Amino acid sequence: MIPIEYFLILGAILFAIGAYGVLTKSNAIVVLMCIELMLNAANINFVAFGAFNDDIIGQAFVVMTISVAAAEVAVGIAILLNAYKMRKTTDLDDAELTSMRW
Amino acid sequence: MFIEYTWLVPLIPMLCFLIIGLVGRKTPEKGGYIAIAGALLSFIIAALIAYEYLTGDAYPNPVTEQIAWFQIGDITLNLGYYVDGLTCMMMLFSSFISTLIFVYSIGYMGDQGPRKTRYYAEVSLFLTGMLGLIVSSNFLEMFIFWEVMGLCSYLLIGFWSFRHPEGDAASANAASAAKKAFLVTRLGDVCLMAGLFVLLGEFHSLHSLDYVTLFDPSSIAAADPEMLSLGMLLVFGGVIGKSAQFPLHDWLPDAMAGPTTVSSLIHAATMVKAGVYLTARAYPLFIQNADVMLFVGIIGGVTAFIAATMALNNMNIKKVLAYSTISQLGYMILALGAGGYLVALGMDMGGAEGSALVAAGVAGYTAGCFHMMNHAFFKALLFMCSGSVIHAVGTEDMREMGGLHKHMKITSITMLLGSLSIAGFPLFSGFWSKDLVLEIAMEAGSDGTVWFTVLWILAVITAFMTAFYMFRMWFMTFMGEEGHASQHCHGESPKTMTVPLMILSVFAVLSGFFIMFGLDAMVSFNVTDTAFIVGGGHSEGFYYFEELFTNPYTYLTIVLALLGIGIAYLMYVKKTVDPGRFNRNGESWLYKALSKRWWFPDMYNQISWKFGYGIAKGVNYVDRQVIDGTVNGLSGAVVGGGDAVSKMQTGHVQDYSSVILLGVAILSVAMVAIAMFFGGM
């Protein structure tokens, strides 16, 4: 059986990659994708702990998370599309986009 | 029945002030008649009060009545009146002379147009100040009126501080003279206020500043003598400022920048008399310490001498009179100091010898007050005469006058009478009081300390100088060749000016005889075990006449006065003695020192620039740098901190999320560390 540490390390690496992307990338779509990576890193942990503890609740949470993430991506992409329509950019550092804050 | 209405005496001029201030412009003579009526009414009421008091049953005990004004803690401060012999004398001559001065103003200020309203309103307020000071029943009330006078003197000295008839330089001069008068007397007023605080602290068990309570021998005995002396020295500081005593005398000559009528008012009826009055009023407290009285006497004697020297070579007719006022005020203070010194010694000594000293000393009180009254008459007269001269020739410089006698006979003769009086010519009023002052100074010298002998010598020299400079002034103005201003003389002044002169000259000649008809009893000072009482003494009648004319020193002063007049005659009429020989035509050191007023103005300037300005700069520094610095620094820190912190709000989601991530990371590390530390993993 594959030891649980491998799953946890995979989750940690995925999370780190996602966090790095969220913090450094300026393209909004990439940032959204990185958020998905972080969510899925958490999902791997859920699944791994659920399997090792013989507990179904881990998988149940994962289903919940995936559905919430799907909704989030749907809303996020919709916002981004509209923003792009208005400002012709998806660059988070672009003044065109940041000026929408206030 | 009149004494109950004593409060009307200061109130009537106060009402005049308000009426003139509000509607004076619409009345004839711009309020002048209202001011005269008010002063005259005050005089009549004062005369009725004096008559009733002096013939009443209460005499010589003071009559006082007060209403509570306000309370601080358990100290009650009152408003009220206090009538005794001194009050009566002061009320009478102040209101009488003021009435005459106001009448004279109708002529003298006649050409001033709408500004007359301001003039009459301010002189009425001035009279309120003086009369209020005189009838006050406690030190605080007295102090309020004292300050009212300070304000009025400022306003009136600076009356021509704008649109001066002689141009802008004269306006600036008037403004700075007013400021100087105000600030220099202010120095004294601060001392006086400190003195009142000391008195209030010392008599705190009495909870009041009322004269009746404070002058009670039992309450004086309960007070700490050293603190009492300190308090009285501080109070005397106020007198030094107000009565222009050395070393704060220098404001008075500058105050000549005001109209001559104002000078007359300040010098004769009000203002500078207030200081002497306060000394006489607080006499029961002053005489508790002989050293305090010695100090008072020294200040008086030195002032009399120094001021007389400065009058010797002055060319301005009004300034000569101003110096003579300072000098005469010095005589009054000297008399009060010398008499009080003897009383204080006598009270310490006790027994028969002590009461003999006390009896000798109280004559000083009478002499001082008597000289104050006589001086009021002849100085008002002299100033109004000089005003009449200035009115006619349009200059104050005596070198441009001369030969005016034939142009203005009334002014000339009345001024001659005033000059004879102040010079101490026998039987004129100044003669009586001045020789009493000299006599008491000598007595204090022989029975007390040698200091008073020195002061007596100074005072005798002053008497000589007084005779000289007064007649120098009179000869330069009315005798000799006509100066170029005299040639444009308008002739004698109008009746409104000459009639007051004639009335006053009668008093200047005869007021000395009052002392033989009961005045000495009215302003005598009686020391008993149970009370200090002004008035009610035994009138000596013609004793003074006998006393003065059997005293060889009286003849000495008469001879010196005649000598002074003679020298002035030789120098300025016969021209056989050239004054230039004595001062090397204005080149000698002494002449320069006198022209520079013994460097007192320079000293004032130095002190105020080096010391006052230094302190002001220091205070300014503390205010701007330390106090403002703290406040500004605090607000600056808050604003700057806010600015710095607001930089963290970049508006970039990524920055916020990095902070969150960092926080989470720190939290997790901390949790692991805590778990390892406590959990023993």
Boltz contact constraints between the chains, C-beta under 6 A:
constraints:
  - contact:
      token1: [A, 22]
      token2: [B, 657]
      max_distance: 6.0
  - contact:
      token1: [A, 23]
      token2: [B, 654]
      max_distance: 6.0
  - contact:
      token1: [A, 23]
      token2: [B, 658]
      max_distance: 6.0
  - contact:
      token1: [A, 98]
      token2: [B, 651]
      max_distance: 6.0
  - contact:
      token1: [A, 101]
      token2: [B, 651]
      max_distance: 6.0
